[in-house]
Amino acid sequence: MPSPRDDALFVPSRTVEHARTFISWPCREELWGGLLAEAEAEYAAVVEAIARFEPVTVIAPPGTRPQLPSGTTHPVDVREIPIDDSWVRDNGPIFVVDGQGGVAAVQFAFNAWGGKFAPFDEDAQLPARLAKALAMRVYASPLVAEGGGLTFDGEGTVITTETVLLNPNRNPGMSRERAEELLGEYLGIERVIWLGGGLVEDRDTDGHSDNVVQFVRPGVVLTQMAPDRSNPNWDVLNDNRARLAAATDARGRKLEIVEMPVLPYAEVAGEKFVVPYTNYYPVNGGIIAPLLGQPDDEPGFALLRELFPEREVVGVPSNLLAYGGGGIGCITQQLPAGMAIAP
């Protein structure tokens, strides 16, 4: 079968124009420890915030009736597809484009972050099922990967972490070179920048890149830093910054590095959970970012406004998202604007 690269397809950045956003509705009750209703309220708030800027499709198990906002600026609809969990960034499709308005889907193998959360059979089939619903071509890759572990500039560069993609719980025995080949074949990637790891608190995913680095635009990266040496992420985040400083992208450019100096924590059910502002989500004309009601909100949001002066920065409460193991970027997946390439 031809690969996306054979068909001249490549992965765009998150900041391209979106046709819509997909959000999977929370459904694994045992994950939320009695806080499912509160989690649903936060998911609904994210839906409402995004629907100010673009259409939203909520993916929910058949028979589920999500309590969604009404009277939104853009339409919000529900598509019933069997799912096991609610992190569409990781188990949903990654969309690729041809630069001429065509869009197709890529399905990476999914094993629930190294087999940590069973069952995951339905989640593993979500990309193919969603592509079928969209009448869209889908390419199946043998690489076990999650979208949250891959950060793209849209011009052939990806940033990822060794602790995820090279982890034996994903791709046992796979070499760095083979992983790079598969990223090139299925996403049109020409340069892979390897970070040592993600946040130490991010144990469920083994350290996804989207919690620690985002492309503001090609050649410019926002990287998460630890506020001081007492933070357990001090060493890994400084090592990540050094790797970024030494790297060049697919166009041969040295990266311009912007530091996110604050790293807030939310407290839920007597436990603390890290909530990086770096895990924001770009929408058409906006940036949706975690809002915690803490002093760190002010400098965190000020930096995002400085980086995206042409976009409105909107905060959404994200305490329960952190409790569940993710953030706004983790529960969303963008569909680039364009027409579906037929199967």
N, C-alpha and C positions, 0 to 999 in steps of 0.2 A: 504494500500500500504506500502511496506517496506520503511524505511527511509535510508539515506546514512549511518547512524550509524549501522542499521541492516545489511547493505551490506558491513560493514567494510571499509567505505570510510571516508576520512578526508581532511580538507583543508590544502594545503601546503603554505609555505611562498612565498612572491613575488620573492625571490632570487633563487628559483629553476630554472632549465633549462627550457626555453620556447620553444614551438613549433612555436609560432608566437605571435604577439601583435595585438589586435583589437583596432581600433580608430573609433569613430563615427564622421562623418563630420558635421560641424556647419550648421544648417538648420533653426533655429528659428530666422527669420530676425529681428523681433521686439526686441529681446534680445540684439542685437549688436548696436542698435542706430545709424545706418548708417555706422558702422565700420565693416560690414560683410567681405568685401574684405580683410581688414587688418587681421581679425581673421582667415580667410582661409589661408592667407600667413603664419601665425604662426603655424597653424595646419600642413600645408605642411612641414614646417621646422622640426617639431617634427617627422613626418613620415620619412623624409630623415635621421634624426639623428638615429632613431631606426633601419632603414633599413641597416645601416652600420653593425649591429650586428645580426639581425634576420629578418625573413619575417614579413610583415605587411599586414593586411587586413583592408581596410577602409570600414566602413558600411555607406551607403548613401541611402537616399530615392530614390525610383524608378524614373528614368529619370534625376537624378542629374549627372553632369559631373564634379567631383572634379578635380582641377588643381594640379596634383601630380608630384613629381619629377621623372625624368626618369634616366635610367642608374645607378640605385642604386646597392649596393653590393649584397643585398638580394632582392628577388622579392616583389613587392607591387601590390596588386590586390584590386579590388572594389567588394563588395558584396551588391547588392541592396536589402534592407530590409526596410520597413516603420519604421520611427522613428519620434519622436516629438522634440528631443533635442540631445545634443552632449556630454553627460557625461556618457560614457559606463562603467566607474568604478562603477557608482551608479545604473544605470538601466539595465546593462548587467548581464549575469550569473556570479556566483562565481563557479569556477571549483574545484572539489574534486577528489582525487586520491585514489587508493587502495594499493599503495606501490609496486605493481607488474607491473606497466606500464599502468594500466587502468585509464581512465579519464572520469568523468561524470560531469553534470552541475546541479546547484541548482538555482531555481528561487524563490527569495523572493518576497513578495508582494511589489509593488512600487506605491506610491501615490504622486510623485513629491515633495518630501521634505515637507510633511505635507500639500499638496494641494496648494502649492504656485504658481505653473506654470501649467496652463491648456492650451490645452489638454495634456493628458499624456497616453492615451489609447494605442497608438502604442508602447511607451517605456515600458509599463508594460508587453507587450507580447514579447519583444525582446529576453529574455533568451530562451523561448520555441522555437521561430522561428530560432534562431541561432543554438540551439541544433539540431533541425530538419535538418538544412542545413549541420550540421556536422555528421548526422546519429548517434547521441549521446543520451544516456539516460538523462532525466531531472527529477529532483525531485522538487515538488512545496511545498514551506513552507508557512504557514499562517502568519509568522512574517513579519511585514513591516520593511524593513531594506535596507540600501544602502551600497555598497562595500566600499565607502570612509569612512564610519563610523565604520569600523571593521579592526583592525590591527592584523595580525596573525604572530606567530613564526613558524608555521608548525609542532609544537610538542604538540598541544593541548591547547595552550594559545591564548586568544584574548584580546586586549585592546580596549575599546570602551568608549563612553561618555554618561553620564546620560541624558544630554540635547537632545540627539538624540533618542536613542533606547527606553527610558522610557518616551518620550514626548507624551502627549495626542494626538498630531496631527498625530502620527504614530500608536501607539498601546494603545488606551484609555483603562484604567482600568487594563492593564497588570502589573503584579508584576515583580519585579526584578528576583525572583526565576523562574517564568514561562519563562521569556526571556532567562535565562540561560539554562533552559531545552531545549528550541527550538534551541538555538545555539549548544548545545551538540548533539541533534538529527540530525540536518541537516548539521553540519560542523565538527562533531567529537570533539567539544571543551570540555575540562575538567576543565579549569580554566578561569574565566572572571575577568579581572582587570578593575574596573570602575573608570574613570576619571570624574572630576566634569563638564568639558566642554572643548570646543575648543576655537579658537580665537574669540574674541568678534566681530570682523569685519565679521566673517563668518555667517552672518544672514540668508542667503539663505538656508543653510543646518542645522542651529541651532548648529553648532560646531562639524564638523567631526574630527575624531581622526587622520586621515592621514595628517592633517595640523600641528599636534603638536607632534606626536610620530611615530617612525618607529623602527621595529626590525632590527638591523644590522645583527644579527644572534641570535639563541636561547640563552636567558640569558643576552643579551646585547641590550639596547634600546637607541636610540637617541631621546632626548626630547627637544622641543623648549622652550627657555627661552625668557623673555623680556629683552631688553638691559638696561633698567633703570626704576625707579619708575614712570617716567612720561608717560610710555607706558601704554595704557589702559588694556593690557593683563597681567600686573605684578602679580596681585593677583591670577588669575585663573591658570597661568602657574606655579607659585610657589606652589600652592595647588596640581596641577597635579604631580609635581616632588615629593612632599612629599608622595603622594599616591603610586607612583611607588617605592619609597624607602622602603615603608612599605609592599610591596606586594611580594609574591612568585609566580613562574610560575607553570605550570602543573607538572613539574618534581621536584618541591619543592625547586628550586633555588631562592636565592635572586637575584634581577636584578642588573646588572652592568649598571650604568646610565652615559651616555655621554651627555653633554649639548651643544645645538646649541645656541651660545650666540648672534647671529645677527638675526635681523628680518626686512628685507627691505620692502619698499613700492614703488610701481610704480605709476606714475601719467598719467592718460589717460582722455582726454576730460575734463580737469580741476578738476578731482577728484583723490583721493589717494586710492590705493588698496594694501592690504597686500599680499606679495609674499614669503612665507616661503621656504627656501632651504630644509626644512624637507620633503616637498612634492616632493621628487625626485622619479624616476622610475628606478628600476634595469632591465637591459636587459642582454643577454648572453655576458658576458665579459665587460659590461659597466654600467655606471650610467648616466641617462639623468636628468639634473637638470636645474632649471630656471636661466637664465643669464640676468642681468638687466643693465649691464654697469655702475654699482655703486661701490663705495669703499667697500661695504659689500661683493661683489662677491669674493674678495681675501680671507678673512678668512672663508667664507662659503664654498668655493670650496676646500680650504686647508684642512678643517676638513673632508669633504667627501673623499678626496684622502687618508687621514690618516686612515679612517675607512675601506676603500675598496682598499687596495694597489694592489690587483690582478685585479682590474677593471679600465678601462679608464673612467674618468669623463668628460662628454661632456655637455656643456652649450647650451641652446636654448632660444632665446628671448621669454618671457612669459608675457609681459605687457597686451596683449589683452585677454589672458586666464584669468588673474586676473580680468580684466574688466568684463568678462562674468560670473565670479563667481567661477572660479576653477583654476586648475594648471595642470602640466604635468601628475601627478598621477591621476587626475580626468578624463582625456580624454583617458586614456589607460586601457586596461584589458589584462592580460597575459593568454595564453592558455598553461598549463604545457605540457611538452613533454610527449608523450605516445600515446596509441591507444584508440580511442573512445570506451567506453562500449556501446554496442548496446541497443536500447530501449527495 
